[in-house]
Amino acid sequence: MSDTSASLGAGVAGGTKVGPPESAPRAPKALEKELSGLEGKKWLKRLGIVLAVAAVIALFVVWRAKTAPPPPAKYITGTTSRGDVFETVQSTGQVKPLTEVQVGAQVSGRVIKVLVDFNSPVKAGQVIAEIDPTLFSAQADSSAAQLAASRAQVARADANLAMAKVRLDRAKNLVAEGVGTQADVDAAQGAYDVALADVAAAKAQSTSIGAQARSSRTNLDLTKIYSPIDGIVINRAIDEGQTVAASFQAPVLFVIAQDLRKMRVLADIDEADVGRLKEGMAADVSVDAFPGEKFKGVVSQVRFSPTNVSGVVTYAAVVEVENPDMKLRPGMTATVTIRSAEARDVTRVPNSALRFKPSPPVDKDGKKIPQEPLAPLKPGQARVYILVDEKPGDEKIEPRVVEVGITDGIHTALKTDLGEVKIVTDETDEASKPKGTRGRMF
């Protein structure tokens, strides 16, 4: 018999109760009861987790509500202020000397001397260039000789006239004494008249030759080119050795500016603005060469002559500018700002406030809510909107009709005193949202 059997037998013999092994399965009811207890604990854990998450979400919502920023503003506002408003007219033009003279040649020939250059200061009557005078000198000498000969002819004609006068007087005396005949008197009278005519012809010819001689001398003098004014040479278009042809039109050899310390700007003024300009108005001139620097000027003339370029009509305004440091140079493109009107220490509003028109209110479905039409404005009036309730997300505005004055492009002067109030200049996207959707957190 095996050892196991012996052990079992010994156990039975000794009265010891042998039970089932510990790994044997339990009874079904006890197992079901234990399983149901475990399922209850799991549900309690799940419920606790859900409640904890809900509490966290609730705390987050409360924290977000307390720390959330206020609803976005419906309107962008500005404020009225007091200050100066200057109405201006702006245009562009070209800088030119106040007096500019183009010097040309009146005779043709080869240039033998050029005595000045660019930027050379000159005086009135100063020789600045010379054309070869050889040909003109010969013509002047020839004309002088012809004039001398014509004067000799006049003297000869005068002598013949005197002789004819003596013969006529003698013939008349002989007839009076009864010795001569009337035929002799008639012949002497005829000779006298011929001699008188010869004198007149000789004098006329002498006058003509004298004119030619003066013309030749003038042409000789014109070979020297003089400066007509005191100034500075701003352009030179001739060199020594170059031939000048002045047969049909006098060529421009030099351009002389009288005084570069005084300049002028020819500004092209639009026809819509020309009615606001008058002589004597102050102007500021600026050029690209000196950014940020303004040159003081004054309107000296508003010309009536129009300029039409591609259907755009402009009028030239002459603005005289002081240029003591000679910074402005001829030909520069200048921007001219002319002060046409001014209003000092007045109530002013931003121009955007005058352009603002609120969007029509809409309901929660996005449909426009009918509004009563506003009264039409009279000339010189404008409508602004005042912020009367500043509650974030629920602002309220009211329209006000005001009398307006001049504008400088940024502010407009008011003739109606509104005091210091907030004026609506624009609106945000919140203003056009349907009711019930503004300021939502999520």
C-alpha positions as a Markdown table, in Angstrom:
| # | Residue | x | y | z |
|---|---|---|---|---|
| 1 | Met | 0.0 | 0.0 | 0.0 |
| 2 | Ser | 1.2 | 3.4 | -0.8 |
| 3 | Asp | 2.2 | 6.1 | 1.7 |
| 4 | Thr | -0.8 | 8.2 | 0.8 |
| 5 | Ser | -3.3 | 5.5 | 1.4 |
| 6 | Ala | -1.6 | 4.8 | 4.7 |
| 7 | Ser | -1.9 | 8.4 | 5.7 |
| 8 | Leu | -5.6 | 8.6 | 4.9 |
| 9 | Gly | -6.2 | 5.4 | 6.8 |
| 10 | Ala | -4.4 | 6.7 | 9.7 |
| 11 | Gly | -6.4 | 9.9 | 9.7 |
| 12 | Val | -9.7 | 8.0 | 9.7 |
| 13 | Ala | -8.5 | 5.7 | 12.4 |
| 14 | Gly | -7.6 | 8.5 | 14.6 |
| 15 | Gly | -11.0 | 10.2 | 14.3 |
| 16 | Thr | -9.7 | 13.2 | 12.5 |
| 17 | Lys | -12.2 | 14.9 | 10.0 |
| 18 | Val | -10.9 | 15.2 | 6.6 |
| 19 | Gly | -12.4 | 18.2 | 4.8 |
| 20 | Pro | -12.3 | 19.4 | 1.2 |
| 21 | Pro | -9.2 | 21.1 | -0.1 |
| 22 | Glu | -9.1 | 25.0 | 0.1 |
| 23 | Ser | -9.2 | 25.3 | -3.6 |
| 24 | Ala | -12.5 | 23.7 | -3.9 |
| 25 | Pro | -15.3 | 26.0 | -5.4 |
| 26 | Arg | -17.6 | 28.0 | -3.1 |
| 27 | Ala | -21.3 | 27.7 | -3.0 |
| 28 | Pro | -23.2 | 29.7 | -5.7 |
| 29 | Lys | -25.3 | 32.0 | -3.4 |
| 30 | Ala | -22.2 | 33.1 | -1.5 |
| 31 | Leu | -20.4 | 33.9 | -4.7 |
| 32 | Glu | -23.3 | 35.9 | -6.1 |
| 33 | Lys | -23.6 | 37.9 | -2.9 |
| 34 | Glu | -19.9 | 38.8 | -3.0 |
| 35 | Leu | -20.0 | 39.8 | -6.7 |
| 36 | Ser | -23.0 | 42.2 | -6.1 |
| 37 | Gly | -21.1 | 43.9 | -3.3 |
| 38 | Leu | -18.1 | 44.5 | -5.6 |
| 39 | Glu | -20.4 | 46.0 | -8.4 |
| 40 | Gly | -21.9 | 48.4 | -5.9 |
| 41 | Lys | -18.5 | 49.7 | -4.9 |
| 42 | Lys | -17.6 | 50.2 | -8.5 |
| 43 | Trp | -20.7 | 52.3 | -9.1 |
| 44 | Leu | -20.0 | 54.4 | -6.1 |
| 45 | Lys | -16.5 | 55.1 | -7.4 |
| 46 | Arg | -17.8 | 56.1 | -10.8 |
| 47 | Leu | -20.4 | 58.4 | -9.2 |
| 48 | Gly | -17.8 | 60.0 | -7.1 |
| 49 | Ile | -15.6 | 60.6 | -10.2 |
| 50 | Val | -18.6 | 62.2 | -12.1 |
| 51 | Leu | -19.5 | 64.4 | -9.2 |
| 52 | Ala | -15.8 | 65.5 | -8.9 |
| 53 | Val | -15.7 | 66.4 | -12.6 |
| 54 | Ala | -18.9 | 68.3 | -12.3 |
| 55 | Ala | -17.6 | 70.2 | -9.3 |
| 56 | Val | -14.4 | 71.1 | -11.2 |
| 57 | Ile | -16.5 | 72.3 | -14.2 |
| 58 | Ala | -18.7 | 74.3 | -11.9 |
| 59 | Leu | -15.7 | 75.9 | -10.2 |
| 60 | Phe | -14.2 | 76.7 | -13.6 |
| 61 | Val | -17.4 | 78.3 | -14.9 |
| 62 | Val | -17.7 | 80.4 | -11.7 |
| 63 | Trp | -14.0 | 81.4 | -12.0 |
| 64 | Arg | -14.4 | 82.2 | -15.7 |
| 65 | Ala | -17.5 | 84.3 | -15.0 |
| 66 | Lys | -15.7 | 86.3 | -12.4 |
| 67 | Thr | -12.4 | 86.7 | -14.3 |
| 68 | Ala | -13.9 | 87.1 | -17.8 |
| 69 | Pro | -13.2 | 90.4 | -19.6 |
| 70 | Pro | -16.2 | 92.7 | -20.1 |
| 71 | Pro | -18.1 | 92.3 | -23.4 |
| 72 | Pro | -16.4 | 94.0 | -26.3 |
| 73 | Ala | -17.4 | 97.6 | -27.0 |
| 74 | Lys | -20.0 | 98.2 | -29.7 |
| 75 | Tyr | -18.6 | 101.6 | -30.7 |
| 76 | Ile | -15.3 | 103.3 | -31.2 |
| 77 | Thr | -15.4 | 106.8 | -29.7 |
| 78 | Gly | -13.5 | 110.0 | -29.7 |
| 79 | Thr | -13.8 | 113.2 | -27.8 |
| 80 | Thr | -14.5 | 116.8 | -28.6 |
| 81 | Ser | -11.6 | 119.2 | -28.0 |
| 82 | Arg | -10.7 | 122.8 | -28.3 |
| 83 | Gly | -8.0 | 124.1 | -30.6 |
| 84 | Asp | -7.2 | 125.7 | -33.9 |
| 85 | Val | -8.4 | 124.5 | -37.3 |
| 86 | Phe | -6.7 | 125.7 | -40.5 |
| 87 | Glu | -8.3 | 125.1 | -43.8 |
| 88 | Thr | -5.7 | 124.5 | -46.5 |
| 89 | Val | -5.4 | 124.0 | -50.2 |
| 90 | Gln | -2.5 | 121.7 | -51.3 |
| 91 | Ser | -1.0 | 121.4 | -54.7 |
| 92 | Thr | 2.3 | 120.8 | -56.4 |
| 93 | Gly | 4.4 | 123.1 | -58.7 |
| 94 | Gln | 7.8 | 123.9 | -60.0 |
| 95 | Val | 10.3 | 126.2 | -58.4 |
| 96 | Lys | 11.4 | 129.1 | -60.6 |
| 97 | Pro | 13.4 | 132.3 | -60.2 |
| 98 | Leu | 11.4 | 135.4 | -59.6 |
| 99 | Thr | 13.0 | 137.0 | -62.7 |
| 100 | Glu | 14.5 | 134.8 | -65.4 |
| 101 | Val | 16.0 | 136.1 | -68.6 |
| 102 | Gln | 16.9 | 134.1 | -71.7 |
| 103 | Val | 19.9 | 135.6 | -73.5 |
| 104 | Gly | 20.3 | 134.9 | -77.2 |
| 105 | Ala | 22.3 | 135.9 | -80.2 |
| 106 | Gln | 20.9 | 138.3 | -82.9 |
| 107 | Val | 23.6 | 137.7 | -85.4 |
| 108 | Ser | 25.1 | 134.5 | -86.9 |
| 109 | Gly | 28.7 | 133.5 | -86.7 |
| 110 | Arg | 31.3 | 131.5 | -84.9 |
| 111 | Val | 31.6 | 132.0 | -81.1 |
| 112 | Ile | 35.2 | 133.0 | -80.3 |
| 113 | Lys | 34.8 | 133.7 | -76.6 |
| 114 | Val | 32.6 | 132.5 | -73.7 |
| 115 | Leu | 33.4 | 134.5 | -70.6 |
| 116 | Val | 31.0 | 132.9 | -68.1 |
| 117 | Asp | 30.0 | 129.5 | -67.0 |
| 118 | Phe | 27.2 | 127.9 | -64.9 |
| 119 | Asn | 26.6 | 129.6 | -61.5 |
| 120 | Ser | 28.7 | 132.6 | -62.6 |
| 121 | Pro | 27.6 | 135.9 | -61.1 |
| 122 | Val | 27.2 | 138.6 | -63.7 |
| 123 | Lys | 26.4 | 142.3 | -63.8 |
| 124 | Ala | 24.2 | 144.2 | -66.1 |
| 125 | Gly | 26.2 | 145.3 | -69.2 |
| 126 | Gln | 28.9 | 142.7 | -68.7 |
| 127 | Val | 30.2 | 140.9 | -71.8 |
| 128 | Ile | 29.5 | 137.2 | -71.4 |
| 129 | Ala | 30.3 | 135.9 | -74.9 |
| 130 | Glu | 31.6 | 137.2 | -78.3 |
| 131 | Ile | 31.0 | 136.2 | -81.9 |
| 132 | Asp | 33.7 | 136.6 | -84.6 |
| 133 | Pro | 33.3 | 140.2 | -85.7 |
| 134 | Thr | 35.5 | 140.1 | -88.8 |
| 135 | Leu | 32.7 | 140.0 | -91.4 |
| 136 | Phe | 30.6 | 142.5 | -89.6 |
| 137 | Ser | 33.6 | 144.9 | -89.2 |
| 138 | Ala | 34.2 | 144.8 | -93.0 |
| 139 | Gln | 30.5 | 145.5 | -93.6 |
| 140 | Ala | 30.7 | 148.4 | -91.2 |
| 141 | Asp | 33.8 | 149.9 | -93.0 |
| 142 | Ser | 32.1 | 149.5 | -96.4 |
| 143 | Ser | 29.0 | 151.2 | -95.2 |
| 144 | Ala | 31.0 | 154.0 | -93.7 |
| 145 | Ala | 32.8 | 154.6 | -97.0 |
| 146 | Gln | 29.5 | 154.6 | -98.9 |
| 147 | Leu | 28.2 | 157.1 | -96.4 |
| 148 | Ala | 31.1 | 159.4 | -97.0 |
| 149 | Ala | 30.6 | 159.2 | -100.8 |
| 150 | Ser | 26.9 | 160.0 | -100.4 |
| 151 | Arg | 27.7 | 163.0 | -98.4 |
| 152 | Ala | 30.1 | 164.2 | -101.1 |
| 153 | Gln | 27.3 | 163.8 | -103.6 |
| 154 | Val | 25.0 | 165.9 | -101.4 |
| 155 | Ala | 27.7 | 168.6 | -101.3 |
| 156 | Arg | 28.0 | 168.5 | -105.1 |
| 157 | Ala | 24.3 | 168.7 | -105.5 |
| 158 | Asp | 24.2 | 171.7 | -103.2 |
| 159 | Ala | 26.9 | 173.4 | -105.3 |
| 160 | Asn | 25.0 | 172.8 | -108.5 |
| 161 | Leu | 21.9 | 174.2 | -106.9 |
| 162 | Ala | 23.7 | 177.4 | -105.9 |
| 163 | Met | 25.0 | 177.8 | -109.5 |
| 164 | Ala | 21.5 | 177.3 | -110.9 |
| 165 | Lys | 20.2 | 179.8 | -108.6 |
| 166 | Val | 22.7 | 182.4 | -109.7 |
| 167 | Arg | 21.9 | 181.8 | -113.4 |
| 168 | Leu | 18.2 | 182.1 | -112.7 |
| 169 | Asp | 18.6 | 185.4 | -111.0 |
| 170 | Arg | 20.9 | 186.7 | -113.8 |
| 171 | Ala | 18.3 | 185.8 | -116.5 |
| 172 | Lys | 15.6 | 187.5 | -114.5 |
| 173 | Asn | 17.7 | 190.7 | -114.2 |
| 174 | Leu | 18.4 | 190.7 | -117.9 |
| 175 | Val | 14.8 | 190.4 | -118.7 |
| 176 | Ala | 14.0 | 193.3 | -116.4 |
| 177 | Glu | 16.6 | 195.5 | -118.2 |
| 178 | Gly | 15.2 | 194.6 | -121.5 |
| 179 | Val | 18.3 | 192.8 | -122.7 |
| 180 | Gly | 17.4 | 189.1 | -122.1 |
| 181 | Thr | 14.5 | 187.0 | -123.3 |
| 182 | Gln | 11.9 | 185.0 | -121.5 |
| 183 | Ala | 13.3 | 181.8 | -123.0 |
| 184 | Asp | 16.5 | 182.4 | -121.1 |
| 185 | Val | 14.6 | 182.8 | -117.9 |
| 186 | Asp | 12.6 | 179.6 | -118.5 |
| 187 | Ala | 15.8 | 177.6 | -119.3 |
| 188 | Ala | 17.4 | 178.9 | -116.1 |
| 189 | Gln | 14.3 | 178.1 | -114.1 |
| 190 | Gly | 14.3 | 174.5 | -115.4 |
| 191 | Ala | 18.0 | 174.1 | -114.6 |
| 192 | Tyr | 17.4 | 175.4 | -111.1 |
| 193 | Asp | 14.5 | 172.9 | -110.5 |
| 194 | Val | 16.6 | 170.0 | -111.7 |
| 195 | Ala | 19.5 | 171.0 | -109.4 |
| 196 | Leu | 17.0 | 171.3 | -106.5 |
| 197 | Ala | 15.7 | 167.8 | -107.2 |
| 198 | Asp | 19.3 | 166.5 | -107.4 |
| 199 | Val | 19.9 | 167.8 | -103.9 |
| 200 | Ala | 16.9 | 166.1 | -102.6 |
| 201 | Ala | 17.9 | 162.8 | -104.2 |
| 202 | Ala | 21.4 | 163.0 | -102.9 |
| 203 | Lys | 20.2 | 163.7 | -99.4 |
| 204 | Ala | 17.8 | 160.8 | -99.6 |
| 205 | Gln | 20.5 | 158.4 | -100.8 |
| 206 | Ser | 22.8 | 159.7 | -98.1 |
| 207 | Thr | 20.1 | 159.0 | -95.5 |
| 208 | Ser | 19.6 | 155.5 | -96.8 |
| 209 | Ile | 23.3 | 154.7 | -96.8 |
| 210 | Gly | 23.6 | 156.3 | -93.3 |
| 211 | Ala | 20.9 | 153.8 | -92.1 |
| 212 | Gln | 22.9 | 150.9 | -93.7 |
| 213 | Ala | 26.0 | 152.1 | -91.9 |
| 214 | Arg | 24.2 | 152.3 | -88.6 |
| 215 | Ser | 22.9 | 148.8 | -89.2 |
| 216 | Ser | 26.3 | 147.5 | -89.9 |
| 217 | Arg | 27.7 | 149.2 | -86.8 |
| 218 | Thr | 24.8 | 147.7 | -84.8 |
| 219 | Asn | 25.5 | 144.2 | -86.1 |
| 220 | Leu | 29.2 | 144.7 | -85.2 |
| 221 | Asp | 28.1 | 145.6 | -81.7 |
| 222 | Leu | 25.8 | 142.6 | -81.5 |
| 223 | Thr | 28.8 | 140.3 | -81.9 |
| 224 | Lys | 29.4 | 141.0 | -78.2 |
| 225 | Ile | 26.7 | 139.5 | -76.0 |
| 226 | Tyr | 26.0 | 141.4 | -72.8 |
| 227 | Ser | 24.1 | 140.5 | -69.7 |
| 228 | Pro | 20.9 | 142.4 | -69.4 |
| 229 | Ile | 20.5 | 142.1 | -65.7 |
| 230 | Asp | 22.4 | 141.5 | -62.5 |
| 231 | Gly | 22.1 | 137.8 | -61.6 |
| 232 | Ile | 23.5 | 134.3 | -61.8 |
| 233 | Val | 24.0 | 132.1 | -64.9 |
| 234 | Ile | 21.8 | 129.1 | -64.4 |
| 235 | Asn | 22.2 | 127.7 | -67.9 |
| 236 | Arg | 24.8 | 127.9 | -70.7 |
| 237 | Ala | 24.1 | 126.3 | -74.1 |
| 238 | Ile | 27.1 | 127.5 | -76.1 |
| 239 | Asp | 30.8 | 126.7 | -76.2 |
| 240 | Glu | 33.8 | 128.4 | -77.9 |
| 241 | Gly | 34.1 | 127.5 | -81.6 |
| 242 | Gln | 30.4 | 126.7 | -82.0 |
| 243 | Thr | 28.6 | 128.4 | -84.8 |
| 244 | Val | 25.4 | 130.3 | -84.1 |
| 245 | Ala | 22.7 | 130.6 | -86.7 |
| 246 | Ala | 20.2 | 133.4 | -86.0 |
| 247 | Ser | 18.6 | 133.7 | -89.4 |
| 248 | Phe | 15.0 | 132.8 | -88.4 |
| 249 | Gln | 15.0 | 132.6 | -84.6 |
| 250 | Ala | 17.4 | 133.9 | -82.0 |
| 251 | Pro | 19.0 | 130.9 | -80.3 |
| 252 | Val | 19.1 | 130.9 | -76.5 |
| 253 | Leu | 22.7 | 130.9 | -75.3 |
| 254 | Phe | 22.3 | 131.7 | -71.6 |
| 255 | Val | 19.6 | 131.7 | -68.9 |
| 256 | Ile | 20.2 | 134.3 | -66.2 |
| 257 | Ala | 18.3 | 134.4 | -62.9 |
| 258 | Gln | 18.1 | 137.8 | -61.3 |
| 259 | Asp | 18.1 | 136.9 | -57.6 |
| 260 | Leu | 18.0 | 133.3 | -56.3 |
| 261 | Arg | 17.2 | 134.6 | -52.8 |
| 262 | Lys | 13.7 | 135.2 | -53.9 |
| 263 | Met | 11.9 | 132.4 | -55.8 |
| 264 | Arg | 8.4 | 131.6 | -56.9 |
| 265 | Val | 6.4 | 128.4 | -57.3 |
| 266 | Leu | 3.8 | 128.0 | -60.1 |
| 267 | Ala | 1.3 | 125.8 | -58.3 |
| 268 | Asp | -1.5 | 124.1 | -60.3 |
| 269 | Ile | -4.7 | 124.6 | -58.3 |
| 270 | Asp | -7.7 | 122.4 | -59.0 |
| 271 | Glu | -10.8 | 124.3 | -60.3 |
| 272 | Ala | -12.7 | 123.0 | -57.2 |
| 273 | Asp | -10.3 | 124.9 | -54.9 |
| 274 | Val | -9.4 | 128.0 | -56.9 |
| 275 | Gly | -12.5 | 129.9 | -55.5 |
| 276 | Arg | -11.0 | 129.7 | -52.0 |
| 277 | Leu | -7.7 | 131.4 | -52.9 |
| 278 | Lys | -6.9 | 135.1 | -52.8 |
| 279 | Glu | -3.8 | 137.2 | -53.2 |
| 280 | Gly | -1.9 | 137.7 | -50.0 |
| 281 | Met | -2.7 | 134.3 | -48.4 |
| 282 | Ala | 0.2 | 132.6 | -46.5 |
| 283 | Ala | 1.7 | 129.4 | -47.9 |
| 284 | Asp | 4.2 | 126.8 | -46.8 |
| 285 | Val | 6.5 | 125.3 | -49.4 |
| 286 | Ser | 8.3 | 122.0 | -49.0 |
| 287 | Val | 10.7 | 120.1 | -51.3 |
| 288 | Asp | 12.0 | 116.5 | -51.3 |
| 289 | Ala | 15.6 | 117.8 | -51.0 |
| 290 | Phe | 14.9 | 119.1 | -47.5 |
| 291 | Pro | 12.4 | 116.8 | -45.8 |
| 292 | Gly | 10.6 | 118.3 | -42.8 |
| 293 | Glu | 11.7 | 121.9 | -43.6 |
| 294 | Lys | 9.1 | 124.5 | -44.7 |
| 295 | Phe | 9.8 | 127.6 | -46.6 |
| 296 | Lys | 7.5 | 130.6 | -46.0 |
| 297 | Gly | 5.7 | 132.1 | -49.0 |
| 298 | Val | 2.8 | 134.2 | -50.0 |
| 299 | Val | 0.3 | 134.0 | -52.9 |
| 300 | Ser | 1.1 | 136.9 | -55.2 |
| 301 | Gln | -1.2 | 136.1 | -58.1 |
| 302 | Val | -4.0 | 133.7 | -59.1 |
| 303 | Arg | -4.1 | 133.6 | -62.8 |
| 304 | Phe | -7.3 | 133.5 | -64.8 |
| 305 | Ser | -5.8 | 131.6 | -67.7 |
| 306 | Pro | -6.9 | 127.9 | -67.4 |
| 307 | Thr | -4.8 | 124.9 | -68.2 |
| 308 | Asn | -6.6 | 121.8 | -69.5 |
| 309 | Val | -4.7 | 118.5 | -69.4 |
| 310 | Ser | -6.7 | 115.4 | -70.3 |
| 311 | Gly | -9.9 | 117.1 | -69.3 |
| 312 | Val | -8.5 | 118.2 | -65.9 |
| 313 | Val | -8.7 | 122.0 | -65.6 |
| 314 | Thr | -6.3 | 123.8 | -63.3 |
| 315 | Tyr | -5.3 | 127.4 | -62.6 |
| 316 | Ala | -1.8 | 128.6 | -61.9 |
| 317 | Ala | -1.2 | 130.3 | -58.5 |
| 318 | Val | 2.1 | 132.2 | -58.2 |
| 319 | Val | 3.6 | 131.8 | -54.7 |
| 320 | Glu | 6.6 | 134.0 | -53.9 |
| 321 | Val | 9.0 | 132.2 | -51.5 |
| 322 | Glu | 11.9 | 133.7 | -49.5 |
| 323 | Asn | 15.1 | 131.7 | -50.1 |
| 324 | Pro | 17.8 | 133.5 | -48.0 |
| 325 | Asp | 20.1 | 130.4 | -47.8 |
| 326 | Met | 19.6 | 129.7 | -51.5 |
| 327 | Lys | 18.5 | 126.1 | -50.7 |
| 328 | Leu | 15.7 | 126.2 | -53.3 |
| 329 | Arg | 16.9 | 125.6 | -56.8 |
| 330 | Pro | 15.2 | 126.2 | -60.1 |
| 331 | Gly | 13.3 | 123.2 | -61.4 |
| 332 | Met | 12.6 | 121.6 | -58.0 |
| 333 | Thr | 9.2 | 120.0 | -57.6 |
| 334 | Ala | 7.6 | 121.7 | -54.6 |
| 335 | Thr | 4.5 | 120.9 | -52.5 |
| 336 | Val | 2.5 | 124.0 | -51.7 |
| 337 | Thr | 0.1 | 124.3 | -48.8 |
| 338 | Ile | -1.9 | 127.5 | -48.8 |
| 339 | Arg | -3.8 | 128.5 | -45.7 |
| 340 | Ser | -7.2 | 129.6 | -47.1 |
| 341 | Ala | -9.1 | 130.0 | -43.8 |
| 342 | Glu | -8.6 | 129.5 | -40.0 |
| 343 | Ala | -10.6 | 129.2 | -36.9 |
| 344 | Arg | -8.8 | 129.6 | -33.5 |
| 345 | Asp | -9.8 | 128.2 | -30.1 |
| 346 | Val | -13.0 | 126.5 | -31.3 |
| 347 | Thr | -14.7 | 123.3 | -30.5 |
| 348 | Arg | -13.7 | 120.6 | -33.0 |
| 349 | Val | -14.5 | 117.0 | -33.7 |
| 350 | Pro | -12.8 | 114.3 | -35.7 |
| 351 | Asn | -14.0 | 114.1 | -39.3 |
| 352 | Ser | -14.7 | 110.4 | -38.9 |
| 353 | Ala | -17.5 | 111.4 | -36.4 |
| 354 | Leu | -19.3 | 113.4 | -39.2 |
| 355 | Arg | -19.1 | 110.4 | -41.6 |
| 356 | Phe | -20.3 | 107.9 | -39.1 |
| 357 | Lys | -23.8 | 106.3 | -39.6 |
| 358 | Pro | -24.9 | 103.5 | -37.3 |
| 359 | Ser | -25.9 | 100.2 | -38.7 |
| 360 | Pro | -29.6 | 99.5 | -38.4 |
| 361 | Pro | -30.5 | 97.3 | -35.4 |
| 362 | Val | -31.5 | 93.7 | -36.0 |
| 363 | Asp | -33.4 | 91.2 | -33.9 |
| 364 | Lys | -32.3 | 87.7 | -32.9 |
| 365 | Asp | -33.2 | 86.3 | -36.3 |
| 366 | Gly | -31.0 | 88.9 | -38.1 |
| 367 | Lys | -33.9 | 90.9 | -39.4 |
| 368 | Lys | -33.7 | 94.7 | -39.5 |
| 369 | Ile | -35.8 | 96.5 | -36.9 |
| 370 | Pro | -37.7 | 99.5 | -38.5 |
| 371 | Gln | -36.6 | 102.9 | -37.4 |
| 372 | Glu | -38.1 | 106.3 | -37.8 |
| 373 | Pro | -36.3 | 108.4 | -40.4 |
| 374 | Leu | -34.2 | 111.3 | -39.2 |
| 375 | Ala | -34.9 | 114.9 | -40.2 |
| 376 | Pro | -33.0 | 116.1 | -43.3 |
| 377 | Leu | -30.0 | 118.3 | -42.7 |
| 378 | Lys | -29.8 | 122.0 | -43.8 |
| 379 | Pro | -26.7 | 123.5 | -45.5 |
| 380 | Gly | -23.9 | 123.9 | -43.0 |
| 381 | Gln | -25.3 | 121.2 | -40.7 |
| 382 | Ala | -24.1 | 117.8 | -39.8 |
| 383 | Arg | -25.2 | 114.9 | -37.6 |
| 384 | Val | -23.0 | 113.4 | -34.9 |
| 385 | Tyr | -23.8 | 110.6 | -32.4 |
| 386 | Ile | -23.2 | 111.0 | -28.7 |
| 387 | Leu | -22.4 | 108.1 | -26.4 |
| 388 | Val | -25.0 | 108.5 | -23.6 |
| 389 | Asp | -24.6 | 105.1 | -21.9 |
| 390 | Glu | -21.2 | 103.5 | -21.6 |
| 391 | Lys | -22.3 | 100.1 | -20.2 |
| 392 | Pro | -20.1 | 97.5 | -21.9 |
| 393 | Gly | -22.0 | 95.5 | -24.5 |
| 394 | Asp | -25.1 | 97.6 | -24.1 |
| 395 | Glu | -24.0 | 101.1 | -25.1 |
| 396 | Lys | -26.5 | 103.7 | -26.2 |
| 397 | Ile | -26.0 | 106.6 | -28.6 |
| 398 | Glu | -28.1 | 109.6 | -29.5 |
| 399 | Pro | -27.9 | 111.8 | -32.6 |
| 400 | Arg | -27.2 | 115.5 | -32.4 |
| 401 | Val | -27.4 | 118.1 | -35.2 |
| 402 | Val | -24.6 | 120.6 | -35.1 |
| 403 | Glu | -23.5 | 123.6 | -37.1 |
| 404 | Val | -20.1 | 122.9 | -38.8 |
| 405 | Gly | -17.4 | 125.3 | -40.0 |
| 406 | Ile | -14.1 | 124.8 | -41.8 |
| 407 | Thr | -12.0 | 121.6 | -41.7 |
| 408 | Asp | -8.3 | 120.8 | -42.0 |
| 409 | Gly | -8.9 | 117.2 | -43.2 |
| 410 | Ile | -8.6 | 115.7 | -39.7 |
| 411 | His | -10.8 | 117.9 | -37.5 |
| 412 | Thr | -13.8 | 120.1 | -38.2 |
| 413 | Ala | -14.7 | 123.2 | -36.3 |
| 414 | Leu | -18.1 | 123.3 | -34.7 |
| 415 | Lys | -20.2 | 126.4 | -34.3 |
| 416 | Thr | -22.4 | 124.5 | -31.8 |
| 417 | Asp | -20.8 | 124.0 | -28.4 |
| 418 | Leu | -21.3 | 120.4 | -27.3 |
| 419 | Gly | -19.0 | 120.6 | -24.4 |
| 420 | Glu | -16.6 | 117.7 | -23.7 |
| 421 | Val | -18.5 | 114.6 | -24.7 |
| 422 | Lys | -17.7 | 111.2 | -26.3 |
| 423 | Ile | -18.6 | 111.1 | -29.9 |
| 424 | Val | -18.9 | 107.9 | -31.9 |
| 425 | Thr | -16.4 | 107.7 | -34.8 |
| 426 | Asp | -17.0 | 104.1 | -35.9 |
| 427 | Glu | -18.6 | 100.8 | -34.7 |
| 428 | Thr | -17.3 | 97.3 | -34.2 |
| 429 | Asp | -18.7 | 94.0 | -35.4 |
| 430 | Glu | -20.6 | 93.6 | -32.1 |
| 431 | Ala | -23.0 | 96.4 | -33.1 |
| 432 | Ser | -24.3 | 94.5 | -36.1 |
| 433 | Lys | -24.8 | 91.2 | -34.4 |
| 434 | Pro | -28.4 | 90.0 | -33.7 |
| 435 | Lys | -29.7 | 90.6 | -30.2 |
| 436 | Gly | -29.1 | 87.6 | -27.9 |
| 437 | Thr | -25.7 | 86.8 | -29.5 |
| 438 | Arg | -23.6 | 89.6 | -28.2 |
| 439 | Gly | -21.0 | 89.0 | -25.6 |
| 440 | Arg | -21.4 | 85.2 | -25.5 |
| 441 | Met | -18.7 | 83.4 | -23.5 |
| 442 | Phe | -18.7 | 80.3 | -25.7 |
